[in-house]
Amino acid sequence: WANVSNFATKSGTQISTFTYTTSAPETISGKKYLIKTRSVDNALPSGNAENGDTKTGYTIVYDTHPPTTNISMPVDDGKYGPSKTLSSISGSAWDNPTVGGSVFNTDVSSVQVRIYNYSGYWNGTNWSGDSSSWRDANWYIGASSWSYTAPPFADGTKYIVNARGLDRAGNVTVAISTNNFKYDTQSPTSTIKLPNQQ
């Protein structure tokens, strides 16, 4: 049990707010902590102590690791068009550190996608967005894969797709996933030079 600070007394009774300053051993990323409280009143000679051990308390997970994302569609440097469609952008996501034994994380809470056509960013309606135009992908806590319905792509245009994740501790992906692709709707043409037509 550790003493708290920033508490006061009022008419001989402790008020309901207090502060406890955590230390390094209590803020290790990937660890789960059980928090309980107990109080002691001002009765003489030494005060009546609450039995804090019988309390359920509550648990928290301390997590400073950012989540990781991956883009599976489109493939990096891919070529797409009417014969090789790209109706959905998709990938995977996971939180860090990897859960196992006494190691925990807070789970990925959302995945966001950003699409750039070398002129502007897709804002959900058109390509007039800026670099802050992150769009929420389809995702739920506990999922392993995400998807986002692709916007309309233009012929002969190159695109950059980014993805990032956010976890329930507020950590945001640092190493943003990036894939490039080109969209082409034009069929090729060919001619015969030899042999000469008779």
C-alpha positions as CSV (number, residue, x, y, z in Angstrom):
1,W,0.0,0.0,0.0
2,A,1.3,3.5,-0.9
3,N,0.2,6.8,0.4
4,V,-1.6,9.2,-1.9
5,S,-1.1,13.0,-2.1
6,N,-3.1,16.1,-2.9
7,F,-5.9,15.2,-0.5
8,A,-7.5,17.3,2.2
9,T,-9.7,17.1,5.2
10,K,-13.0,18.8,5.6
11,S,-14.8,18.9,9.0
12,G,-12.6,16.0,10.0
13,T,-13.5,13.9,7.0
14,Q,-11.3,13.3,4.0
15,I,-12.8,14.5,0.7
16,S,-13.3,12.2,-2.2
17,T,-10.4,13.3,-4.5
18,F,-6.8,12.3,-4.3
19,T,-3.7,11.8,-6.5
20,Y,-1.1,9.1,-6.7
21,T,2.0,9.6,-8.8
22,T,3.1,6.5,-10.6
23,S,6.8,5.5,-10.9
24,A,8.7,3.6,-13.5
25,P,7.9,0.1,-12.3
26,E,4.2,1.0,-12.6
27,T,4.3,2.2,-16.2
28,I,5.9,-0.6,-18.1
29,S,4.3,-1.0,-21.6
30,G,2.6,-4.3,-22.1
31,K,1.9,-4.9,-18.4
32,K,-1.5,-5.2,-16.7
33,Y,-2.0,-3.6,-13.3
34,L,-4.7,-4.1,-10.6
35,I,-5.5,-1.0,-8.7
36,K,-7.2,-1.0,-5.3
37,T,-7.7,1.7,-2.7
38,R,-8.3,1.9,1.1
39,S,-8.9,4.7,3.5
40,V,-8.2,5.5,7.1
41,D,-10.3,7.9,9.1
42,N,-9.2,10.3,11.9
43,A,-10.6,8.3,14.8
44,L,-8.2,8.1,17.8
45,P,-5.8,6.7,18.5
46,S,-4.7,5.5,15.1
47,G,-7.7,5.7,12.8
48,N,-10.1,3.0,11.5
49,A,-8.6,1.4,8.4
50,E,-10.7,0.2,5.5
51,N,-10.0,-3.4,4.3
52,G,-8.9,-2.6,0.8
53,D,-7.9,-6.2,0.0
54,T,-11.5,-7.3,-0.1
55,K,-12.2,-4.8,-2.9
56,T,-12.5,-6.0,-6.5
57,G,-10.5,-3.0,-7.7
58,Y,-10.0,-2.5,-11.4
59,T,-7.4,-3.4,-13.9
60,I,-5.6,-1.3,-16.6
61,V,-3.2,-2.2,-19.3
62,Y,-0.3,0.3,-19.8
63,D,0.6,0.4,-23.5
64,T,3.0,2.8,-25.3
65,H,3.6,0.6,-28.3
66,P,2.0,1.8,-31.6
67,P,0.0,-0.7,-33.7
68,T,1.2,-2.1,-37.0
69,T,-0.7,-2.2,-40.3
70,N,-0.1,-3.9,-43.6
71,I,-1.7,-3.3,-47.1
72,S,-2.4,-6.4,-49.1
73,M,-4.6,-4.8,-51.8
74,P,-3.4,-3.0,-53.9
75,V,-0.1,-4.8,-54.1
76,D,2.9,-2.4,-54.2
77,D,3.7,-1.3,-57.8
78,G,0.5,-3.1,-59.0
79,K,-1.3,-2.4,-62.2
80,Y,-5.1,-2.3,-62.2
81,G,-7.9,-1.6,-64.7
82,P,-11.2,-3.1,-66.1
83,S,-9.6,-6.6,-66.4
84,K,-7.9,-6.5,-63.1
85,T,-10.3,-4.5,-60.8
86,L,-9.6,-2.9,-57.5
87,S,-13.0,-2.5,-55.8
88,S,-11.7,-2.6,-52.3
89,I,-8.5,-1.6,-50.5
90,S,-7.6,-4.1,-47.7
91,G,-5.0,-5.3,-45.4
92,S,-4.3,-6.4,-41.8
93,A,-3.5,-4.7,-38.5
94,W,-2.3,-5.8,-35.1
95,D,-1.3,-4.1,-31.8
96,N,2.0,-4.3,-30.0
97,P,3.6,-5.7,-28.0
98,T,2.6,-9.2,-29.0
99,V,0.3,-10.7,-26.4
100,G,1.5,-13.8,-24.5
101,G,2.0,-14.9,-20.9
102,S,2.2,-11.7,-18.8
103,V,2.4,-9.4,-21.8
104,F,-0.7,-7.5,-22.9
105,N,-1.8,-4.7,-25.3
106,T,-4.9,-2.6,-25.7
107,D,-6.0,-3.8,-29.1
108,V,-6.3,-1.8,-32.4
109,S,-9.4,0.4,-32.1
110,S,-9.5,1.7,-35.6
111,V,-7.7,1.6,-39.0
112,Q,-7.5,4.6,-41.3
113,V,-6.7,4.8,-45.0
114,R,-5.3,7.7,-47.1
115,I,-5.3,7.7,-50.9
116,Y,-3.3,10.2,-53.0
117,N,-3.5,10.7,-56.8
118,Y,-0.4,13.0,-57.0
119,S,-2.8,16.0,-57.2
120,G,-5.0,15.7,-54.1
121,Y,-6.2,13.3,-51.4
122,W,-9.5,11.4,-51.4
123,N,-11.8,13.1,-48.8
124,G,-14.7,10.6,-49.1
125,T,-16.4,12.7,-51.9
126,N,-13.7,14.0,-54.2
127,W,-9.9,14.4,-54.6
128,S,-9.7,17.9,-53.0
129,G,-8.6,16.7,-49.6
130,D,-5.2,17.4,-48.0
131,S,-2.7,15.2,-46.2
132,S,-5.0,15.0,-43.1
133,S,-7.7,13.3,-45.2
134,W,-7.5,9.9,-43.4
135,R,-10.7,7.8,-44.0
136,D,-11.9,5.2,-41.5
137,A,-11.7,1.6,-42.8
138,N,-14.0,-1.2,-41.9
139,W,-12.7,-2.6,-38.6
140,Y,-13.8,-3.9,-35.2
141,I,-11.8,-4.6,-32.1
142,G,-10.5,-8.1,-32.2
143,A,-10.4,-8.2,-36.0
144,S,-7.3,-9.2,-38.0
145,S,-8.1,-7.6,-41.3
146,W,-9.6,-4.3,-42.6
147,S,-11.1,-3.1,-45.8
148,Y,-12.1,0.2,-47.4
149,T,-14.3,0.6,-50.5
150,A,-12.2,2.0,-53.3
151,P,-13.0,5.4,-54.7
152,P,-13.4,6.0,-58.5
153,F,-10.0,5.8,-60.2
154,A,-9.0,7.6,-63.3
155,D,-7.3,6.2,-66.4
156,G,-3.5,6.7,-66.6
157,T,-3.2,7.8,-63.0
158,K,-0.7,6.8,-60.3
159,Y,-1.9,6.5,-56.7
160,I,-0.4,6.1,-53.3
161,V,-2.3,4.3,-50.5
162,N,-1.3,4.7,-46.9
163,A,-2.7,2.9,-43.9
164,R,-2.3,3.4,-40.1
165,G,-3.8,2.0,-36.9
166,L,-4.8,3.5,-33.6
167,D,-5.1,1.5,-30.4
168,R,-7.3,2.0,-27.3
169,A,-4.4,3.7,-25.5
170,G,-4.2,6.4,-28.1
171,N,-1.0,5.2,-29.8
172,V,-0.9,5.8,-33.6
173,T,1.2,3.8,-36.1
174,V,4.6,5.5,-36.7
175,A,5.8,3.4,-39.7
176,I,2.8,4.1,-42.0
177,S,2.2,1.4,-44.6
178,T,2.6,2.6,-48.2
179,N,1.7,0.9,-51.5
180,N,1.8,2.5,-55.0
181,F,-0.2,1.4,-58.0
182,K,-1.3,2.6,-61.5
183,Y,-4.8,2.5,-63.0
184,D,-5.1,2.0,-66.7
185,T,-8.4,1.5,-68.7
186,Q,-6.9,1.7,-72.2
187,S,-6.4,-1.4,-74.3
188,P,-3.1,-1.7,-76.1
189,T,-2.8,-1.6,-79.9
190,S,-0.5,-3.5,-82.2
191,T,0.5,-3.5,-85.9
192,I,2.3,-5.9,-88.2
193,K,5.3,-4.7,-90.2
194,L,6.6,-8.0,-91.5
195,P,5.6,-9.8,-93.6
196,N,4.3,-7.1,-95.9
197,Q,0.6,-7.4,-96.7
198,Q,0.1,-8.6,-100.3
